Amino acid sequence: MFATPAFAQAAGAAGAGSAFASFVPLVLIFAIMYFLLIRPQQKKVKEHRAMVEALRRGDQVVTAGGIVGKVVKVGDDGMVEVEIADGVKVKVVRQTITQVMNKTEPASA
């Protein structure tokens, strides 16, 4: 029922090596989370930012709300004017554009 003094002394003796060994799994978990979650998300954000910056007049786009239209005007204030039907134009925030379906060719000089 009672622990002998030899067992009690052995249980309390924890060295510096075991303290380091207890942090190794935490470091491994953080490394795995970085490579599986954080890094791909940063890459996706970078690609989306480049896509939004490359928008120009004539591109066919899809917004976050599912609206498909053609870019009519790209404003400097972060807004894009999109024509969703003949004569129907809406202003959309640039960051809400999720996909560019058809890119227009740059005008040759």
TORPA-4810 file (N, C-alpha, C, O; in nm, 3 decimals):
<nodes>
NODE_1_0.082_-0.118_0.000_0.000_0.000_0.000_0.087_0.125_0.000_0.063_0.218_-0.077_M
NODE_2_0.187_0.127_0.087_0.275_0.244_0.093_0.394_0.225_0.000_0.441_0.113_-0.019_F
NODE_3_0.444_0.335_-0.057_0.560_0.329_-0.144_0.686_0.320_-0.060_0.698_0.386_0.043_A
NODE_4_0.776_0.239_-0.104_0.902_0.229_-0.031_0.984_0.354_-0.057_0.964_0.419_-0.160_T
NODE_5_1.076_0.392_0.031_1.156_0.514_0.012_1.236_0.512_-0.118_1.259_0.618_-0.176_P
NODE_6_1.279_0.398_-0.166_1.357_0.391_-0.289_1.271_0.431_-0.410_1.319_0.503_-0.498_A
NODE_7_1.146_0.386_-0.414_1.058_0.424_-0.525_1.022_0.572_-0.519_1.012_0.637_-0.623_F
NODE_8_1.004_0.626_-0.402_0.968_0.767_-0.387_1.081_0.857_-0.433_1.055_0.961_-0.493_A
NODE_9_1.205_0.820_-0.407_1.319_0.901_-0.448_1.338_0.894_-0.600_1.372_0.996_-0.661_Q
NODE_10_1.318_0.782_-0.661_1.338_0.767_-0.805_1.232_0.843_-0.885_1.261_0.893_-0.994_A
NODE_11_1.112_0.854_-0.833_1.005_0.923_-0.905_1.027_1.073_-0.906_0.987_1.139_-1.002_A
NODE_12_1.089_1.129_-0.806_1.107_1.273_-0.798_1.229_1.322_-0.872_1.243_1.443_-0.889_G
NODE_13_1.317_1.238_-0.917_1.442_1.280_-0.981_1.420_1.296_-1.131_1.421_1.198_-1.205_A
NODE_14_1.401_1.421_-1.176_1.385_1.449_-1.318_1.501_1.537_-1.361_1.526_1.641_-1.300_A
NODE_15_1.573_1.497_-1.464_1.691_1.571_-1.506_1.658_1.673_-1.614_1.543_1.686_-1.656_G
NODE_16_1.761_1.747_-1.657_1.744_1.848_-1.761_1.714_1.783_-1.896_1.649_1.844_-1.980_A
NODE_17_1.759_1.662_-1.916_1.732_1.591_-2.041_1.585_1.563_-2.060_1.535_1.571_-2.173_G
NODE_18_1.514_1.531_-1.954_1.372_1.503_-1.967_1.292_1.631_-1.990_1.186_1.627_-2.052_S
NODE_19_1.341_1.745_-1.940_1.273_1.873_-1.966_1.284_1.908_-2.114_1.187_1.956_-2.174_A
NODE_20_1.401_1.886_-2.172_1.420_1.912_-2.315_1.335_1.815_-2.397_1.276_1.854_-2.498_F
NODE_21_1.331_1.691_-2.355_1.255_1.591_-2.429_1.105_1.619_-2.425_1.033_1.577_-2.516_A
NODE_22_1.058_1.687_-2.323_0.916_1.718_-2.317_0.878_1.831_-2.414_0.761_1.843_-2.450_S
NODE_23_0.976_1.913_-2.456_0.947_2.021_-2.550_0.959_1.977_-2.696_0.908_2.044_-2.786_F
NODE_24_1.026_1.866_-2.721_1.045_1.818_-2.858_0.911_1.791_-2.927_0.896_1.831_-3.043_V
NODE_25_0.815_1.726_-2.865_0.686_1.705_-2.934_0.614_1.836_-2.965_0.548_1.848_-3.068_P
NODE_26_0.625_1.934_-2.877_0.561_2.063_-2.904_0.624_2.131_-3.025_0.554_2.189_-3.109_L
NODE_27_0.755_2.125_-3.035_0.824_2.183_-3.149_0.785_2.109_-3.277_0.764_2.172_-3.381_V
NODE_28_0.777_1.979_-3.271_0.738_1.901_-3.389_0.594_1.932_-3.433_0.566_1.941_-3.552_L
NODE_29_0.505_1.947_-3.337_0.366_1.980_-3.369_0.358_2.117_-3.435_0.285_2.135_-3.532_I
NODE_30_0.434_2.215_-3.383_0.434_2.348_-3.444_0.489_2.342_-3.586_0.436_2.407_-3.675_F
NODE_31_0.596_2.267_-3.607_0.655_2.255_-3.740_0.556_2.192_-3.839_0.544_2.238_-3.952_A
NODE_32_0.488_2.088_-3.796_0.389_2.023_-3.882_0.274_2.118_-3.913_0.230_2.126_-4.028_I
NODE_33_0.227_2.191_-3.813_0.118_2.287_-3.836_0.162_2.397_-3.932_0.083_2.441_-4.015_M
NODE_34_0.288_2.441_-3.922_0.337_2.545_-4.011_0.337_2.497_-4.155_0.288_2.567_-4.244_Y
NODE_35_0.390_2.378_-4.179_0.401_2.331_-4.317_0.268_2.282_-4.375_0.252_2.282_-4.497_F
NODE_36_0.174_2.240_-4.291_0.046_2.191_-4.343_-0.063_2.297_-4.349_-0.153_2.287_-4.433_L
NODE_37_-0.056_2.399_-4.263_-0.164_2.498_-4.258_-0.119_2.640_-4.289_-0.175_2.705_-4.377_L
NODE_38_-0.019_2.689_-4.220_0.016_2.831_-4.228_0.081_2.863_-4.362_0.040_2.959_-4.428_I
NODE_39_0.180_2.787_-4.403_0.252_2.816_-4.526_0.163_2.809_-4.650_0.170_2.899_-4.733_R
NODE_40_0.080_2.705_-4.668_-0.009_2.704_-4.785_-0.109_2.820_-4.785_-0.142_2.873_-4.891_P
NODE_41_-0.157_2.860_-4.667_-0.251_2.971_-4.661_-0.183_3.101_-4.702_-0.243_3.182_-4.774_Q
NODE_42_-0.059_3.123_-4.659_0.014_3.243_-4.699_0.038_3.245_-4.850_0.030_3.350_-4.913_Q
NODE_43_0.066_3.129_-4.907_0.087_3.120_-5.051_-0.042_3.152_-5.126_-0.039_3.222_-5.228_K
NODE_44_-0.154_3.102_-5.077_-0.284_3.128_-5.140_-0.318_3.277_-5.134_-0.368_3.332_-5.232_K
NODE_45_-0.292_3.340_-5.021_-0.320_3.484_-5.007_-0.232_3.564_-5.103_-0.279_3.660_-5.163_V
NODE_46_-0.107_3.525_-5.116_-0.016_3.595_-5.206_-0.063_3.583_-5.352_-0.059_3.681_-5.426_K
NODE_47_-0.107_3.463_-5.392_-0.157_3.443_-5.528_-0.284_3.523_-5.553_-0.302_3.579_-5.661_E
NODE_48_-0.374_3.530_-5.453_-0.499_3.607_-5.468_-0.467_3.755_-5.482_-0.528_3.824_-5.564_H
NODE_49_-0.373_3.805_-5.402_-0.335_3.946_-5.410_-0.279_3.978_-5.548_-0.311_4.083_-5.605_R
NODE_50_-0.196_3.889_-5.604_-0.140_3.912_-5.737_-0.249_3.909_-5.843_-0.246_3.988_-5.938_A
NODE_51_-0.347_3.818_-5.829_-0.457_3.811_-5.925_-0.540_3.939_-5.923_-0.578_3.990_-6.028_M
NODE_52_-0.569_3.989_-5.803_-0.651_4.110_-5.791_-0.576_4.231_-5.845_-0.636_4.318_-5.907_V
NODE_53_-0.446_4.237_-5.822_-0.368_4.350_-5.873_-0.358_4.348_-6.025_-0.341_4.453_-6.088_E
NODE_54_-0.368_4.229_-6.086_-0.355_4.217_-6.231_-0.487_4.236_-6.304_-0.492_4.221_-6.426_A
NODE_55_-0.595_4.268_-6.234_-0.724_4.289_-6.300_-0.717_4.406_-6.396_-0.654_4.508_-6.368_L
NODE_56_-0.783_4.391_-6.511_-0.794_4.502_-6.605_-0.926_4.492_-6.680_-0.998_4.392_-6.672_R
NODE_57_-0.955_4.597_-6.750_-1.081_4.609_-6.822_-1.096_4.494_-6.921_-1.003_4.462_-6.995_R
NODE_58_-1.214_4.432_-6.924_-1.244_4.324_-7.017_-1.233_4.185_-6.956_-1.278_4.088_-7.017_G
NODE_59_-1.174_4.173_-6.838_-1.163_4.042_-6.773_-1.301_3.995_-6.727_-1.381_4.074_-6.677_D
NODE_60_-1.328_3.868_-6.744_-1.451_3.809_-6.693_-1.420_3.750_-6.556_-1.331_3.666_-6.543_Q
NODE_61_-1.495_3.794_-6.453_-1.461_3.759_-6.315_-1.583_3.699_-6.243_-1.697_3.713_-6.287_V
NODE_62_-1.552_3.632_-6.131_-1.655_3.581_-6.041_-1.629_3.645_-5.904_-1.516_3.645_-5.855_V
NODE_63_-1.734_3.700_-5.843_-1.719_3.761_-5.712_-1.747_3.658_-5.603_-1.791_3.546_-5.630_T
NODE_64_-1.721_3.699_-5.479_-1.745_3.610_-5.365_-1.893_3.577_-5.351_-1.927_3.472_-5.296_A
NODE_65_-1.980_3.663_-5.398_-2.124_3.638_-5.392_-2.175_3.552_-5.505_-2.293_3.518_-5.508_G
NODE_66_-2.087_3.515_-5.599_-2.127_3.430_-5.709_-2.171_3.505_-5.833_-2.222_3.445_-5.927_G
NODE_67_-2.151_3.635_-5.835_-2.189_3.715_-5.951_-2.080_3.703_-6.057_-1.962_3.722_-6.029_I
NODE_68_-2.121_3.671_-6.179_-2.029_3.661_-6.291_-2.050_3.783_-6.378_-2.163_3.817_-6.413_V
NODE_69_-1.942_3.849_-6.414_-1.953_3.967_-6.498_-1.821_4.004_-6.561_-1.719_3.938_-6.541_G
NODE_70_-1.826_4.111_-6.639_-1.707_4.160_-6.710_-1.664_4.291_-6.647_-1.747_4.379_-6.622_K
NODE_71_-1.535_4.305_-6.623_-1.480_4.427_-6.564_-1.490_4.539_-6.667_-1.441_4.527_-6.779_V
NODE_72_-1.554_4.649_-6.626_-1.570_4.764_-6.713_-1.471_4.873_-6.676_-1.413_4.939_-6.762_V
NODE_73_-1.451_4.891_-6.545_-1.364_4.998_-6.498_-1.293_4.952_-6.371_-1.355_4.896_-6.280_K
NODE_74_-1.162_4.975_-6.366_-1.083_4.942_-6.247_-1.045_5.073_-6.181_-0.972_5.154_-6.239_V
NODE_75_-1.095_5.094_-6.060_-1.067_5.218_-5.989_-0.945_5.206_-5.900_-0.904_5.096_-5.862_G
NODE_76_-0.887_5.321_-5.867_-0.771_5.323_-5.779_-0.810_5.315_-5.632_-0.724_5.293_-5.547_D
NODE_77_-0.936_5.331_-5.602_-0.982_5.334_-5.464_-1.020_5.195_-5.412_-1.085_5.184_-5.307_D
NODE_78_-0.981_5.090_-5.481_-1.011_4.955_-5.437_-1.146_4.904_-5.487_-1.194_4.801_-5.441_G
NODE_79_-1.206_4.976_-5.579_-1.335_4.937_-5.633_-1.319_4.897_-5.780_-1.232_4.949_-5.850_M
NODE_80_-1.403_4.805_-5.824_-1.406_4.760_-5.963_-1.550_4.767_-6.009_-1.641_4.723_-5.938_V
NODE_81_-1.571_4.822_-6.126_-1.706_4.827_-6.182_-1.722_4.707_-6.274_-1.645_4.689_-6.369_E
NODE_82_-1.823_4.625_-6.245_-1.845_4.500_-6.318_-1.981_4.507_-6.386_-2.081_4.542_-6.323_V
NODE_83_-1.984_4.473_-6.515_-2.110_4.469_-6.589_-2.162_4.326_-6.583_-2.098_4.233_-6.634_E
NODE_84_-2.281_4.308_-6.520_-2.335_4.174_-6.502_-2.441_4.140_-6.607_-2.477_4.024_-6.625_I
NODE_85_-2.493_4.242_-6.676_-2.587_4.224_-6.786_-2.576_4.348_-6.873_-2.506_4.443_-6.838_A
NODE_86_-2.643_4.347_-6.986_-2.637_4.463_-7.074_-2.692_4.586_-7.003_-2.810_4.592_-6.970_D
NODE_87_-2.605_4.683_-6.981_-2.646_4.808_-6.918_-2.656_4.802_-6.766_-2.691_4.903_-6.705_G
NODE_88_-2.628_4.690_-6.705_-2.635_4.676_-6.559_-2.493_4.665_-6.506_-2.423_4.566_-6.527_V
NODE_89_-2.452_4.772_-6.434_-2.316_4.775_-6.380_-2.323_4.787_-6.228_-2.405_4.861_-6.174_K
NODE_90_-2.236_4.713_-6.161_-2.229_4.720_-6.015_-2.085_4.747_-5.976_-1.991_4.706_-6.043_V
NODE_91_-2.070_4.817_-5.864_-1.937_4.840_-5.809_-1.908_4.732_-5.707_-1.991_4.701_-5.621_K
NODE_92_-1.789_4.674_-5.717_-1.750_4.563_-5.632_-1.614_4.595_-5.571_-1.527_4.653_-5.637_V
NODE_93_-1.596_4.558_-5.446_-1.465_4.573_-5.383_-1.369_4.474_-5.446_-1.404_4.358_-5.467_V
NODE_94_-1.248_4.519_-5.478_-1.151_4.435_-5.549_-1.125_4.303_-5.478_-1.113_4.199_-5.544_R
NODE_95_-1.115_4.306_-5.347_-1.078_4.186_-5.271_-1.187_4.079_-5.273_-1.160_3.964_-5.238_Q
NODE_96_-1.309_4.114_-5.314_-1.416_4.015_-5.318_-1.418_3.936_-5.448_-1.500_3.845_-5.464_T
NODE_97_-1.329_3.968_-5.540_-1.321_3.891_-5.664_-1.242_3.765_-5.635_-1.127_3.771_-5.592_I
NODE_98_-1.306_3.650_-5.658_-1.244_3.523_-5.621_-1.178_3.452_-5.738_-1.086_3.372_-5.717_T
NODE_99_-1.222_3.480_-5.860_-1.168_3.407_-5.974_-1.176_3.493_-6.098_-1.273_3.566_-6.120_Q
NODE_100_-1.073_3.484_-6.179_-1.074_3.548_-6.312_-1.093_3.434_-6.412_-1.008_3.347_-6.426_V
NODE_101_-1.209_3.437_-6.481_-1.242_3.327_-6.572_-1.172_3.344_-6.707_-1.108_3.250_-6.756_M
NODE_102_-1.182_3.462_-6.768_-1.120_3.489_-6.898_-1.040_3.617_-6.887_-1.093_3.723_-6.855_N
NODE_103_-0.912_3.605_-6.915_-0.825_3.722_-6.916_-0.829_3.785_-7.054_-0.842_3.715_-7.154_K
NODE_104_-0.817_3.917_-7.060_-0.807_3.984_-7.188_-0.659_3.999_-7.223_-0.572_4.007_-7.137_T
NODE_105_-0.635_4.002_-7.349_-0.496_4.021_-7.396_-0.461_4.168_-7.385_-0.546_4.254_-7.411_E
NODE_106_-0.337_4.200_-7.347_-0.297_4.341_-7.342_-0.297_4.402_-7.481_-0.267_4.335_-7.580_P
NODE_107_-0.331_4.530_-7.487_-0.336_4.598_-7.614_-0.195_4.614_-7.670_-0.104_4.658_-7.600_A
NODE_108_-0.178_4.578_-7.797_-0.046_4.591_-7.858_-0.025_4.734_-7.902_-0.117_4.800_-7.950_S
NODE_109_0.100_4.781_-7.886_0.129_4.922_-7.917_0.166_4.940_-8.061_0.194_5.052_-8.103_A
</nodes>
